[in-house]
Amino acid sequence: MHYNRIFPVCICIITVVLPLLLPDSVWGVQQHGGAEGLISHQIGHLLFITGMLVLFYRLRGSSASGAGWLDFKIFIGLIILWNLLTFYGHWHRELISPDKFVLFAGKVNGFSISSPADALFYLSRLDHLLLVPAFLFLLSALYKWRKQA
């Protein structure tokens, strides 16, 4: 085997196979430590929104048309909406009374909705309903661009 082929195989083993052989706890949701963790995370959302708005504005004024570009613009729009919804959800989470969360065996198992604000908070937890379609539009745009090349 040549060096050009050994290196990718080693990287694959280290990044894919080794973690599968040595599993540990996986934390799908990261809790932010203290106010500074949440604030820096929220700043990240604001920067992401700003970047997507600038990209959308620049695409609107350019000659970006044809196969894939509409899908890409829809992707950008959905990502902006996702960021706004998630930003709101992070902020509102700090205002929710802990007794709104239904616990079972020490873990959150449900949420009690008694006002429109509670319903909006609950919807903010369903951010995948925006994020998954956004990435499907991105994949569609990439597929169309690849077919053109």
Contact map, one row per residue, 1 for C-alpha under 8 A:
11101100000000000000000000000000000000000000000000000000000000000000000000000000000000000000000000000000000000000000000000000000000000000000000000000
11111100000000000000000000000000000000000000000000000000000000000000000000000000000000000000000000000000000000000000000000000000000000000000000000000
11111110000000000000000000000000000000000000000000000000000000000000000000000000000000000000000000000000000000000000000000000000000000000000000000000
01111111000000000000000000000000000000000000000000000000000000000000000000000000000000000000000000000000000000000000000000000000000000000000000000000
11111111100000000000000000000000000000000000000000000000000000000000000000000000000000000000000000000000000000000000000000000000000000000000000000000
11111111110000000000000000000000000000000000000000000000000000000000000000000000000000000000000000000000000000000000000000000000000000000000000000000
00111111111000000000000000000000000000000000000000000000000000000000000000000000000000000000000000000000000000000000000000000000000000000000000000000
00011111111100000000000000000000000000000000000000000000000000000000000000000000000000000000000000000000000000000000000000000000000000000000000000000
00001111111110000000000000000000000000000000000000000000000000000000000000000000000000000000000000000000000000000000000000000000000000000000000000000
00000111111111000000000000000000000000000000000000000000000000000000000000000000000000000000000000000000000000000000000000000000000000000000000000000
00000011111111100000000000000000000000000000000000000000000000000000000000000000000000000000000000000000000000000000000000000000000000000000000000000
00000001111111111000000000000000000000000000000000000000000000000000000000000000000000000000000000000000000000000000000000000000000000000000000000000
00000000111111111100000000000000000000000000000000000000000000000000000000000000000000000000000000000000000000000000000000000000000000000000000000000
00000000011111111110000000000000000000000000000000000000000000000000000000000000000000000000000000000000000000000000000000000000000000000000000000000
00000000001111111110000000000000000000000000000000000000000000000000000000000000000000000000000000000000000000000000000000000000000000000000000000000
00000000000111111111000000000000000000000000000000000000000000000000000000000000000000000000000000000000000000000000000000000000000000000000000000000
00000000000111111111100000000000000000000000000000000000000000000000000000000000000000000000000000000000000000000000000000000000000000000000000000000
00000000000011111111110000000000000000000000000000000000000000000000000000000000000000000000000000000000000000000000000000000000000000000000000000000
00000000000001111111111000000000000000000000000000000000000000000000000000000000000000000000000000000000000000000000000000000000000000000000000000000
00000000000000011111111000000000000000000000000000000000000000000000000000000000000000000000000000000000000000000000000000000000000000000000000000000
00000000000000001111111000000000000000000000000000000000000000000000000000000000000000000000000000000000000000000000000000000000000000000000000000000
00000000000000000111111100000000000000000000000000000000000000000000000000000000000000000000000000000000000000000000000000000000000000000000000000000
00000000000000000011111110000000000000000000000000000000000000000000000000000000000000000000000000000000000000000000000000000000000000000000000000000
00000000000000000000011111000000000000000000000000000000000000000000000000000000000000000000000000000000000000000000000000000000000000000000000000000
00000000000000000000001111100000000000000000000000000000000000000000000000000000000000000000000000000000000000000000000000000000000000000000000000000
00000000000000000000000111110000000000000000000000000000000000000000000000000000000000000000000000000000000000000000000000000000000000000000000000000
00000000000000000000000011111100000000000000000000000000000000000000000000000000000000000000000000000000000000000000000000000000000000000000000000000
00000000000000000000000001111100000000000000000000000000000000000000000000000000000000000000000000000000000000000000000000000000000000000000000000000
00000000000000000000000000111110000000000000000000000000000000000000000000000000000000000000000000000000000000000000000000000000000000000000000000000
00000000000000000000000000111111000000000000000000000000000000000000000000000000000000000000000000000000000000000000000000000000000000000000000000000
00000000000000000000000000001111100000000000000000000000000000000000000000000000000000000000000000000000000000000000000000000000000000000000000000000
00000000000000000000000000000111111011000000000000000000000000000000000000000000000000000000000000000000000000000000000000000000000000000000000000000
00000000000000000000000000000011111111000000000000000000000000000000000000000000000000000000000000000000000000000000000000000000000000000000000000000
00000000000000000000000000000001111111000000000000000000000000000000000000000000000000000000000000000000000000000000000000000000000000000000000000000
00000000000000000000000000000001111111100000000000000000000000000000000000000000000000000000000000000000000000000000000000000000000000000000000000000
00000000000000000000000000000000111111110000000000000000000000000000000000000000000000000000000000000000000000000000000000000000000000000000000000000
00000000000000000000000000000001111111111000000000000000000000000000000000000000000000000000000000000000000000000000000000000000000000000000000000000
00000000000000000000000000000001111111111100000000000000000000000000000000000000000000000100000000000000000000000000000000000000000000000000000000000
00000000000000000000000000000000001111111110000000000000000000000000000000000000000000000000000000000000000000000000000000000000000000000000000000000
00000000000000000000000000000000000111111111000000000000000000000000000000000000000000000000000000000000000000000000000000000000000000000000000000000
00000000000000000000000000000000000011111111100000000000000000000000000000000000000000000000000000000000000000000000000000000000000000000000000000000
00000000000000000000000000000000000001111111110000000000000000000000000000000000000000100100000000000000000000000000000000000000000000000000000000000
00000000000000000000000000000000000000111111111000000000000000000000000000000000000000000000000000000000000000000000000000000000000000000000000000000
00000000000000000000000000000000000000011111111100000000000000000000000000000000000000000000000000000000000000000000000000000000000000000000000000000
00000000000000000000000000000000000000001111111110000000000000000000000000000000001100100000000000000000000000000000000000000000000000000000000000000
00000000000000000000000000000000000000000111111111000000000000000000000000000000001000000000000000000000000000000000000000000000000000000000000000000
00000000000000000000000000000000000000000011111111100000000000000000000000000000000000000000000000000000000000000000000000000000000000000000000000000
00000000000000000000000000000000000000000001111111110000000000000000000000000000001000000000000000000000000000000000000000000000000000000000000000000
00000000000000000000000000000000000000000000111111111000000000000000000000000011001100000000000000000000000000000000000000000000000000000000000000000
00000000000000000000000000000000000000000000011111111100000000000000000000000000000000000000000000000000000000000000000000000000000000000000000000000
00000000000000000000000000000000000000000000001111111110000000000000000000000000000000000000000000000000000000000000000000000000000000000000000000000
00000000000000000000000000000000000000000000000111111111000000000000000000010011000000000000000000000000000000000000000000000000000000000000000000000
00000000000000000000000000000000000000000000000011111111100000000000000000000001000000000000000000000000000000000000000000000000000000000000000000000
00000000000000000000000000000000000000000000000001111111110000000000000000000000000000000000000000000000000000000000000000000000000000000000000000000
00000000000000000000000000000000000000000000000000111111111000000000000000000000000000000000000000000000000000000000000000000000000000000000000000000
00000000000000000000000000000000000000000000000000011111111100000000000010011000000000000000000000000000000000000000000000000000000000000000000000000
00000000000000000000000000000000000000000000000000001111111110000000000000000000000000000000000000000000000000000000000000000000000000000000000000000
00000000000000000000000000000000000000000000000000000111111111000000000000000000000000000000000000000000000000000000000000000000000000000000000000000
00000000000000000000000000000000000000000000000000000011111111110000000010000000000000000000000000000000000000000000000000000000000000000000000000000
00000000000000000000000000000000000000000000000000000001111111110000000000000000000000000000000000000000000000000000000000000000000000000000000000000
00000000000000000000000000000000000000000000000000000000111111100000000000000000000000000000000000000000000000000000000000000000000000000000000000000
00000000000000000000000000000000000000000000000000000000011111110000000000000000000000000000000000000000000000000000000000000000000000000000000000000
00000000000000000000000000000000000000000000000000000000001111111000000000000000000000000000000000000000000000000000000000000000000000000000000000000
00000000000000000000000000000000000000000000000000000000001101111100100000000000000000000000000000000000000000000000000000000000000000000000000000000
00000000000000000000000000000000000000000000000000000000000000111111110000000000000000000000000000000000000000000000000000000000000000000000000000000
00000000000000000000000000000000000000000000000000000000000000011111110000000000000000000000000000000000000000000000000000000000000000000000000000000
00000000000000000000000000000000000000000000000000000000000000001111110000000000000000000000000000000000000000000000000000000000000000000000100110000
00000000000000000000000000000000000000000000000000000000000000001111111100000000000000000000000000000000000000000000000000000000000000000001111110000
00000000000000000000000000000000000000000000000000000000000000011111111110000000000000000000000000000000000000000000000000000000000000000000100000000
00000000000000000000000000000000000000000000000000000000000000001111111111000000000000000000000000000000000000000000000000000000000000000000100000000
00000000000000000000000000000000000000000000000000000000000000000001111111100000000000000000000000000000000000000000000000000000000000001101100000000
00000000000000000000000000000000000000000000000000000000000000000001111111110000000000000000000000000000000000000000000000000000000000001100100000000
00000000000000000000000000000000000000000000000000000001001000000000111111111000000000000000000000000000000000000000000000000000000000000000000000000
00000000000000000000000000000000000000000000000000000000000000000000011111111100000000000000000000000000000000000000000000000000000001001000000000000
00000000000000000000000000000000000000000000000000000000000000000000001111111110000000000000000000000000000000000000000000000000000011101100000000000
00000000000000000000000000000000000000000000000000010001000000000000000111111111000000000000000000000000000000000000000000000000000001000000000000000
00000000000000000000000000000000000000000000000000000001000000000000000011111111100000000000000000000000000000000000000000000000000000000000000000000
00000000000000000000000000000000000000000000000000000000000000000000000001111111110000000000000000000000000000000000000000000000011011000000000000000
00000000000000000000000000000000000000000000000010010000000000000000000000111111111000000000000000000000000000000000000000000000011001000000000000000
00000000000000000000000000000000000000000000000010011000000000000000000000011111111100000000000000000000000000000000000000000000000000000000000000000
00000000000000000000000000000000000000000000000000000000000000000000000000001111111110000000000000000000000000000000000000000000010000000000000000000
00000000000000000000000000000000000000000000000000000000000000000000000000000111111111000000000000000000000000000000000000000010011000000000000000000
00000000000000000000000000000000000000000000110110000000000000000000000000000011111111100000000000000000000000000000000000000000000000000000000000000
00000000000000000000000000000000000000000000100010000000000000000000000000000001111111110000000000000000000000000000000000000000000000000000000000000
00000000000000000000000000000000000000000000000000000000000000000000000000000000111111111000000000000000000000000000000000010010000000000000000000000
00000000000000000000000000000000000000000000000000000000000000000000000000000000011111111100000000000000000000000000000000011010000000000000000000000
00000000000000000000000000000000000000000100100000000000000000000000000000000000001111111110000000000000000000000000000000000000000000000000000000000
00000000000000000000000000000000000000000000000000000000000000000000000000000000000111111111000000000000000000000000000010010000000000000000000000000
00000000000000000000000000000000000000000000000000000000000000000000000000000000000011111111100000000000000000000000000010011000000000000000000000000
00000000000000000000000000000000000001000100000000000000000000000000000000000000000001111111110000000000000000000000000000000000000000000000000000000
00000000000000000000000000000000000000000000000000000000000000000000000000000000000000111111111000000000000000000000000000000000000000000000000000000
00000000000000000000000000000000000000000000000000000000000000000000000000000000000000011111111100000000000000000000000010000000000000000000000000000
00000000000000000000000000000000000000000000000000000000000000000000000000000000000000001111111100000000000000000000000010000000000000000000000000000
00000000000000000000000000000000000000000000000000000000000000000000000000000000000000000111111100000000000000000000000000000000000000000000000000000
00000000000000000000000000000000000000000000000000000000000000000000000000000000000000000011111110000000000000000000000000000000000000000000000000000
00000000000000000000000000000000000000000000000000000000000000000000000000000000000000000001111111010000000000000000000000000000000000000000000000000
00000000000000000000000000000000000000000000000000000000000000000000000000000000000000000000001111111000000000000000000000000000000000000000000000000
00000000000000000000000000000000000000000000000000000000000000000000000000000000000000000000000111111000000000000000000000000000000000000000000000000
00000000000000000000000000000000000000000000000000000000000000000000000000000000000000000000000011111100000000000000000000000000000000000000000000000
00000000000000000000000000000000000000000000000000000000000000000000000000000000000000000000000111111100000000111000000000000000000000000000000000000
00000000000000000000000000000000000000000000000000000000000000000000000000000000000000000000000011111110000111110000000000000000000000000000000000000
00000000000000000000000000000000000000000000000000000000000000000000000000000000000000000000000000111111000111110000000000000000000000000000000000000
00000000000000000000000000000000000000000000000000000000000000000000000000000000000000000000000000001111111111000000000000000000000000000000000000000
00000000000000000000000000000000000000000000000000000000000000000000000000000000000000000000000000000111111110000000000000000000000000000000000000000
00000000000000000000000000000000000000000000000000000000000000000000000000000000000000000000000000000011111000000000000000000000000000000000000000000
00000000000000000000000000000000000000000000000000000000000000000000000000000000000000000000000000000011111100000000000000000000000000000000000000000
00000000000000000000000000000000000000000000000000000000000000000000000000000000000000000000000000000011111110000000000000000000000000000000000000000
00000000000000000000000000000000000000000000000000000000000000000000000000000000000000000000000000001111011111100000000000000000000000000000000000000
00000000000000000000000000000000000000000000000000000000000000000000000000000000000000000000000000001111001111100000000000000000000000000000000000000
00000000000000000000000000000000000000000000000000000000000000000000000000000000000000000000000000001110000111110000000000000000000000000000000000000
00000000000000000000000000000000000000000000000000000000000000000000000000000000000000000000000000011100000111111000000001000000000000000000000000000
00000000000000000000000000000000000000000000000000000000000000000000000000000000000000000000000000011100000001111100010000000000000000000000000000000
00000000000000000000000000000000000000000000000000000000000000000000000000000000000000000000000000010000000000111111011001000000000000000000000000000
00000000000000000000000000000000000000000000000000000000000000000000000000000000000000000000000000000000000000011111011000000000000000000000000000000
00000000000000000000000000000000000000000000000000000000000000000000000000000000000000000000000000000000000000001111111000000000000000000000000000000
00000000000000000000000000000000000000000000000000000000000000000000000000000000000000000000000000000000000000001111111100000000000000000000000000000
00000000000000000000000000000000000000000000000000000000000000000000000000000000000000000000000000000000000000000011111110000000000000000000000000000
00000000000000000000000000000000000000000000000000000000000000000000000000000000000000000000000000000000000000011111111111000000000000000000000000000
00000000000000000000000000000000000000000000000000000000000000000000000000000000000000000000000000000000000000001111111111100000000000000000000000000
00000000000000000000000000000000000000000000000000000000000000000000000000000000000000000000000000000000000000000001111111110000000000000000000000000
00000000000000000000000000000000000000000000000000000000000000000000000000000000000000011001100000000000000000000000111111111000000000000000000000000
00000000000000000000000000000000000000000000000000000000000000000000000000000000000000000000000000000000000000101000011111111100000000000000000000000
00000000000000000000000000000000000000000000000000000000000000000000000000000000000000000000000000000000000000000000001111111110000000000000000000000
00000000000000000000000000000000000000000000000000000000000000000000000000000000000011011000000000000000000000000000000111111110000000000000000000000
00000000000000000000000000000000000000000000000000000000000000000000000000000000000001001000000000000000000000000000000011111110000000000000000000000
00000000000000000000000000000000000000000000000000000000000000000000000000000000000000000000000000000000000000000000000001111111100000000000000000000
00000000000000000000000000000000000000000000000000000000000000000000000000000000010011000000000000000000000000000000000000111111111000000000000000000
00000000000000000000000000000000000000000000000000000000000000000000000000000000000000000000000000000000000000000000000000000111111100000000000000000
00000000000000000000000000000000000000000000000000000000000000000000000000000000000000000000000000000000000000000000000000000111111110000000000000000
00000000000000000000000000000000000000000000000000000000000000000000000000000110110000000000000000000000000000000000000000000011111111000000000000000
00000000000000000000000000000000000000000000000000000000000000000000000000000110010000000000000000000000000000000000000000000011111111100000000000000
00000000000000000000000000000000000000000000000000000000000000000000000000000000000000000000000000000000000000000000000000000001111111110000000000000
00000000000000000000000000000000000000000000000000000000000000000000000000100100000000000000000000000000000000000000000000000000111111111000000000000
00000000000000000000000000000000000000000000000000000000000000000000000001110110000000000000000000000000000000000000000000000000011111111100000000000
00000000000000000000000000000000000000000000000000000000000000000000000000100000000000000000000000000000000000000000000000000000001111111110000000000
00000000000000000000000000000000000000000000000000000000000000000000000000000000000000000000000000000000000000000000000000000000000111111111000000000
00000000000000000000000000000000000000000000000000000000000000000000001101100000000000000000000000000000000000000000000000000000000011111111100000000
00000000000000000000000000000000000000000000000000000000000000000000001100100000000000000000000000000000000000000000000000000000000001111111110000000
00000000000000000000000000000000000000000000000000000000000000000000000000000000000000000000000000000000000000000000000000000000000000111111111000000
00000000000000000000000000000000000000000000000000000000000000000001001000000000000000000000000000000000000000000000000000000000000000011111111100000
00000000000000000000000000000000000000000000000000000000000000000011111100000000000000000000000000000000000000000000000000000000000000001111111110000
00000000000000000000000000000000000000000000000000000000000000000001000000000000000000000000000000000000000000000000000000000000000000000111111111000
00000000000000000000000000000000000000000000000000000000000000000001000000000000000000000000000000000000000000000000000000000000000000000011111111100
00000000000000000000000000000000000000000000000000000000000000000011000000000000000000000000000000000000000000000000000000000000000000000001111111110
00000000000000000000000000000000000000000000000000000000000000000011000000000000000000000000000000000000000000000000000000000000000000000000111111111
00000000000000000000000000000000000000000000000000000000000000000000000000000000000000000000000000000000000000000000000000000000000000000000011111111
00000000000000000000000000000000000000000000000000000000000000000000000000000000000000000000000000000000000000000000000000000000000000000000001111111
00000000000000000000000000000000000000000000000000000000000000000000000000000000000000000000000000000000000000000000000000000000000000000000000111111
00000000000000000000000000000000000000000000000000000000000000000000000000000000000000000000000000000000000000000000000000000000000000000000000011111
